Amino acid sequence: MMILVWLIDILVIGVKILGGRMNVNPILRYGLWLAVLSAVVAGIGVLGYLLVLLQHQLTELA
């Protein structure tokens, strides 16, 4: 249970950094933004790949 609290705390700190409410090095802020955007792009890529696999699976059944 305590691990969940720590994870939520880290998430809140990350959102504060991304939102500009915490004074940190700008390189850290830009790097964190780059990591978030890269994760979003990777997630969209995986979703697209899974949709293509689903389409191939459904066309084989028909």
C-alpha positions as CSV (number, residue, x, y, z in Angstrom):
1,M,0.0,0.0,0.0
2,M,2.9,2.3,0.8
3,I,4.3,1.7,-2.7
4,L,1.1,3.1,-4.2
5,V,1.4,6.2,-2.1
6,W,5.0,6.7,-3.3
7,L,4.0,6.2,-6.9
8,I,1.2,8.7,-6.6
9,D,3.7,11.2,-5.0
10,I,6.2,10.7,-7.8
11,L,3.4,11.3,-10.3
12,V,2.3,14.5,-8.6
13,I,5.9,15.8,-8.5
14,G,6.2,15.0,-12.2
15,V,3.1,16.9,-13.0
16,K,4.3,19.9,-11.0
17,I,7.6,19.9,-12.9
18,L,5.8,19.6,-16.3
19,G,3.4,22.3,-15.4
20,G,6.1,24.7,-14.2
21,R,5.1,24.9,-10.6
22,M,8.4,23.6,-9.4
23,N,11.6,25.5,-10.1
24,V,13.9,23.0,-11.8
25,N,16.6,23.1,-14.4
26,P,14.9,23.8,-17.8
27,I,16.9,20.9,-19.3
28,L,15.2,18.5,-16.9
29,R,11.8,19.9,-17.7
30,Y,12.4,19.6,-21.5
31,G,13.8,16.1,-21.1
32,L,10.7,15.1,-19.1
33,W,8.4,16.5,-21.8
34,L,10.4,14.6,-24.4
35,A,10.0,11.4,-22.4
36,V,6.3,11.9,-22.0
37,L,5.8,12.7,-25.7
38,S,8.0,9.7,-26.7
39,A,5.9,7.4,-24.5
40,V,2.7,8.7,-26.1
41,V,4.1,8.2,-29.6
42,A,5.2,4.7,-28.7
43,G,1.8,3.9,-27.3
44,I,0.1,5.1,-30.4
45,G,2.5,2.9,-32.5
46,V,1.7,-0.2,-30.4
47,L,-2.0,0.5,-30.7
48,G,-1.7,0.8,-34.5
49,Y,0.3,-2.4,-34.7
50,L,-2.3,-4.3,-32.6
51,L,-5.1,-3.0,-34.8
52,V,-3.2,-4.3,-37.9
53,L,-2.8,-7.7,-36.3
54,L,-6.5,-7.7,-35.4
55,Q,-7.4,-6.9,-39.0
56,H,-5.2,-9.7,-40.3
57,Q,-6.7,-12.1,-37.8
58,L,-10.3,-11.1,-38.8
59,T,-9.6,-11.3,-42.5
60,E,-8.3,-14.9,-42.1
61,L,-11.5,-15.9,-40.4
62,A,-13.7,-14.5,-43.1
